[in-house]
Amino acid sequence: MTLFRPCIDLHQGQVKQIVGGSLNDEGADTNYVSPYDAAYYADMYCRHNLTGGHVIALGPGNKGAALQALKAWPNGLQFGGGVNRENATEFLQAGASQVIVTSYLFENGEFSWSRLEQIKQETGEDKLVLDLSCRRTESGWNIATNRWQTLSNTPINAETLTELSAHCSEFLIHAADVEGLQGGIDGELVELLGKHCPIPVTYAGGARSLEDLERVSSLSGGKVDLTIGSALDIFGGKGVSLAECIKWNEKAR
């Protein structure tokens, strides 16, 4: 059954919730800036045994905050954001349960199989999560890199999901077009992921209520987990409380 997975999004060293598609070198449209640091949230998730969550560094200036979160809950959170062959081991040694990789795997819009093999040598498949966050196109969805601003040539479809699943332990997929808007999930994408992902997958983007957990579970046959960000009360949202998500997971397990 679908589980709620927590997140810690870092921007300019602070815990924030942003509109994903707005992120660029100048900044981002921001829904919420937390008065608490990343370690505060990591400790909260640890106390409630909310496993499978992730810390994402959105741009530079977030390493210190990320390391604080990983230290607060060793092996309890995945880490992503600028992960590459050179630094993957550092984040795993700092306490990340797995590292999440996306932009490093692309060169000039093309997926690099050689880079995938290189980072696998550092992490192993069991410690590697592939971030296949995407944007809609006329034909479906394509993976978006460089803080979701650069559209790659790689589609999200059955062939891609099946092929890449042999090289990692999980997928993380943000629907960048609806990320942070609290306007509802991309149901078609969730349905596709549930049908064609042979490994665990977490979807993020647009979730605004507890009903979205029910919808993701129904559309994916319980095979896709859901991250809720801006709508969550701990991030200033009014759509759903962390307590409700905790209860959902207790029932789901």
N, C-alpha and C positions, 0 to 999 in steps of 0.2 A: 504493500500500500504506500501511496505517496507520503513522504515525510516533509516537514518544515526544516529547512536548513538555514542557519543564521549567517549573517555577514558583518564584516567591518570594512567599510569603504573609506580609504584614506586619500585626502586631497590637500596638498600643501601642509602636510604634517598633522592635520586635524581629521577627526571622524566626521564625515559629512554624508549627506544624501544629495546627489545631484541628478540633473536630467542628463542621462547618458549621452544622447546624441549631440549635446551642446559642448562637450569637453574639447578644448583646444589649448594652444600654447598660452593664450591670454587668460584662461580660466574656465568657468563653467556656470551655467544657471544652477543655483543652489536651492534645494528645498529645506535643508536643515544643517546647522552646524552645532555639534554637540559640545556641551561644557565639560564633558568627560573625555579622558584619553582612551586609546585603544586597549590598554591593559584592563581598564574598568569593564569593558564589554567582554573581553576574553575571559575574565574571571567570572562574570555573570553567566556566560554560556557554559563554562566548566561546572559551576555549582548546580546547574540544571541539566547537566549531561546532554547538552545539545550538540551532538557530534556531526561531523561532515561539513561544518561551516568553513568559510573562507575569509581571509584578509586580502584585500585588493589594494595595491598602491596605484592610484590614478595619477600618473606623472611623477616628476622628481620631487625630492624633499620629504619623502615618507619612510625612508629606511629605518630611522630611529624609532618611530611609532610602531612600525611593523614588528621590529625586533622585541619591543616591549610586550606586544600582544602574544607573540610566540613564546616568550619567556613566562608569561602569566599562565599559559596553558600548554605545556610541552606536549607535542604530538596530538594536540586536539584540534588544530586548525590547519587548513591548507593555505599556502601563500602564493599570490600571483601579482604580476605587475613588473615588467622589465626583467623577468627571469630568462637567463640564457645559460649557455654551456659553462661560462666562466663563474657564475655566482650561484648556480643551483645547489651545489653541495653546501655552501655557506648557510643558506636558508634552512636546509634540512638539518644541519648540525645545530642551528639556532633553535630548533624545536618545531619546524613545520612538519605536519604529518605527510604532506605531499607538496610538490610545487606545481603551479599552474602555468602553462606556457602557451603563448599565441604568436605575437608579432615576430619573435625570434625565428619562427619556422617558415617565414615568408621572405622572399627576395624578389623585388620588383613585381609584386603581385602574384608571384608563382610560389606554390608550396614547395619547400625544399626537403626532400627525403633524406639528403645527406645530413642536414642539420638535425632532423628528428633522430637519426641514428646516433649522432654525436651526443645529444643531450641524454638519450637513453643510456649511453655508456656511463654517464655521471650519476643518473638517478635510479636506473632500472625501471621497468614498466610499472611496478607496483607503487612507485613513488611519483609517478608522472600523471598529471591531469592535463588534458588538452582543452584549451579554451577555444571553442568554435563559435564565439559570439558573432552575430550576423545582422545583416540588414536585408530588407525585402528588395527583390528585383522583379522585373516583368515575368521571369520564369520561376520564381520561388524565393530563395534566400541565398546569399553568398556570404562567406566569412569576411568579417571586417576587422582590420588590424589598425595599429597606430592610434590607440584610444578610440577605436570604432569610426575613425574618419576616412580610412582608406579601404575601399572595397577590393577584395581579392578576386581572382578568377576561379576560386574553389567553391562549388555549390554545396549547400547542405541538402543532401539527398541520401537515399538508401545506400548507394555505392560508396560515397564518402564516409558515411558513418560506419559501415561494415569494415571498410579497408583500414580506417584509422583505429578502430577499436582493438585491433590486434597489437597495438603499440603502446597502450596506456591502460590505466586502471579505471578512469572515469572521464566523462565529459562535463564541462561547465559551459552553458550556452545562454548568454544574455541576448534578448531580442532588443537590439540597440534602438530601434525606432520607437519603442514604447517604454524603454527603461526610464524610471523616475517620474513618469507622467501620471501614474495611478489611474489610468484609464481602462484597465482590464488587460488580461493576458492575451497573447497571440495564440488563440486556440488552435489554429491550423498548424502552427509550428509545434505546439505541444503534442498534438495528435501524431504528427510525422515522427517525432522523437520517440514516442511510446511504441510506435509500430516498427521502427527500424534500428533502434539503439540496442545492441546486444550486451552492453555493459551499463553500470550505473550512470545516470545523467541528472544534472541539476539544471533546471530552467530558472531564469530570472528575467523580470521585465513586466511592469504594468500591474502586478498583483496589488489588490486594494482591500481585500476582505478575507474572512475565514472561508467564505463561499468559494474563493479562488482555489483554495486547497482541495475542496470537494470537486471543483471543475477539472483541475489538473489530474486528480486521481481518476476521474471518470473518463476523460479524454485519452489518457495514456494507459488505461488499464492498471493503474497503480505503479507503473514502471518509471515515472519521472518525478523527481523531488522538486520542491519549490522554495526559492528564496523570496522573502518579502522584506522590502527595505523602507521606502519613504512612508508607506501606510502604517508602519508599526509604531506603537505608542512610545517605545524607547528611542525612536528617532523623530519624535514630534508629531507622528501621524495619529489619525483618529479612526482609521478603518479597521484595525485589529490590534489586539493586545498580545504581548509576549506570553502572558499567562494562558491565553486561548490556544496559542500555537504549541505550548508545552503540553497542554491537555490533549490536543490533537495527536501529537507524537506518542503520548502514553497509550492512547487507544489504538493507534496504528501498529504499535509494536506488540 
